[in-house]
Structure formats: structure tokens, C-alpha cells
Amino acid sequence: MQIILSILMFIVGIAIMTISFKAKRELIYYLTLSIGTIVFFAGIFVIFPK
């Protein structure tokens, strides 16, 4: 269950990052890119807890 959740977080993070490349304004671009990277690294943190 934990692995499935982390894989979904990876996919969502990458999807948000790819959406950010289509953004016209810089503010929206950096906002979506930062959210995507946060979700991506949260997925890594779920797989490898402390």
C-alpha cells in the first residue's frame, strides 16, 4: 500500500512539473514547479522513512 501511494506521488509530481512548463507567466511556472518537486520528494520520503 505504501509503495503504491509513493508511486502515485511520483506520477503526480512529474505531472505537475510538466504542466508548469506550459505556464505562460513566471509566477505560475515557479509555483507549479515548486509544488511538483515537493510532491516528488514527499514520495521519496514515503518510500524511505528515517
Number of C-alpha atoms within 10 A of each C-alpha: 5 10 11 10 13 21 16 15 21 20 16 17 24 17 15 19 22 15 14 21 14 10 14 9 9 11 10 14 17 15 12 21 22 16 14 24 17 14 22 23 15 16 22 15 12 15 15 9 6 5
